[in-house]
Amino acid sequence: MTPSLPILSLIETRVLGVLAEKQKTVPDSYPLTLNSLLSGCNQKTSRNPVLELTEAQVQAALESLKGYSLVAETSGGRAFRYEHNIDRVLRVPSQSVALLTVLMLRGPQTPGELRIACDRMHNFADISSVEGFLDELAERPAGPLVVKLARLPGARESRWAHLLSGAPAEEAAGPSDAPRADHADPLGEVAALKANVARLEAEVAALKALLGRVCTELGIS
């Protein structure tokens, strides 16, 4: 990542990913209203982890992303609308934006999974072309945006993860380590904990933003 780009939270990457996804899949509705964006963030399909964000959390993430120039706000009609600036800020082509979008919305994926999941945003000719763009993102002069994860036991392909939220946690469990009914799913617990932390971070950011506006209105420095 570029030195000026901070580590993004789970909610921020979810918001950014939804904006990039909907730009390609529902262009007639893009840029998105806050309500449309909230629905996309809380979508039950094609999301990992599944989140239940509030309007305040999404709004706080938008304010943060606008500060990094990753999101722009436009006024049109009866509501403000939002669009992403991933390609311009990170200086990557549309094919790479599609790959980053899927990784932000669905978590680590193999090149084969990425090719299928990206189909509505970009039709990659073959898996080799997916791998080529992944290699470019991993070797980006300004800083890598993706990383190739260690292959899980029994897996045929290695998965890739984005680095917009920092280095991903290593997953040691393989397919043969599926949780039994009498044991909790450790990966599920980790995902839930991450989601809870992200929600708390967003709530704190929203409160800080609200406090800042109140202080400004009252003339308090």
Rosetta blueprint (number, residue, H / E / L):
1 M L
2 T L
3 P L
4 S L
5 L L
6 P L
7 I L
8 L L
9 S L
10 L H
11 I H
12 E H
13 T H
14 R H
15 V H
16 L H
17 G H
18 V H
19 L H
20 A H
21 E H
22 K H
23 Q H
24 K H
25 T H
26 V L
27 P H
28 D H
29 S H
30 Y L
31 P L
32 L E
33 T E
34 L H
35 N H
36 S H
37 L H
38 L H
39 S H
40 G H
41 C H
42 N L
43 Q L
44 K L
45 T L
46 S L
47 R L
48 N L
49 P L
50 V L
51 L L
52 E L
53 L L
54 T L
55 E H
56 A H
57 Q H
58 V H
59 Q H
60 A H
61 A H
62 L H
63 E H
64 S H
65 L H
66 K H
67 G H
68 Y L
69 S L
70 L L
71 V E
72 A E
73 E E
74 T E
75 S E
76 G E
77 G L
78 R L
79 A E
80 F E
81 R E
82 Y E
83 E E
84 H E
85 N L
86 I H
87 D H
88 R H
89 V H
90 L H
91 R L
92 V L
93 P L
94 S H
95 Q H
96 S H
97 V H
98 A H
99 L H
100 L H
101 T H
102 V H
103 L H
104 M H
105 L H
106 R H
107 G L
108 P L
109 Q E
110 T L
111 P H
112 G H
113 E H
114 L H
115 R H
116 I H
117 A H
118 C L
119 D L
120 R L
121 M L
122 H L
123 N L
124 F L
125 A L
126 D L
127 I H
128 S H
129 S H
130 V H
131 E H
132 G H
133 F H
134 L H
135 D H
136 E H
137 L H
138 A H
139 E L
140 R L
141 P L
142 A L
143 G L
144 P L
145 L L
146 V E
147 V E
148 K E
149 L L
150 A L
151 R L
152 L L
153 P L
154 G L
155 A L
156 R L
157 E L
158 S L
159 R L
160 W E
161 A E
162 H E
163 L L
164 L L
165 S L
166 G L
167 A L
168 P L
169 A L
170 E L
171 E L
172 A L
173 A L
174 G L
175 P H
176 S H
177 D H
178 A L
179 P L
180 R L
181 A L
182 D L
183 H L
184 A L
185 D L
186 P H
187 L H
188 G H
189 E H
190 V H
191 A H
192 A H
193 L H
194 K H
195 A H
196 N H
197 V H
198 A H
199 R H
200 L H
201 E H
202 A H
203 E H
204 V H
205 A H
206 A H
207 L H
208 K H
209 A H
210 L H
211 L H
212 G H
213 R H
214 V H
215 C H
216 T H
217 E H
218 L H
219 G L
220 I L
221 S L
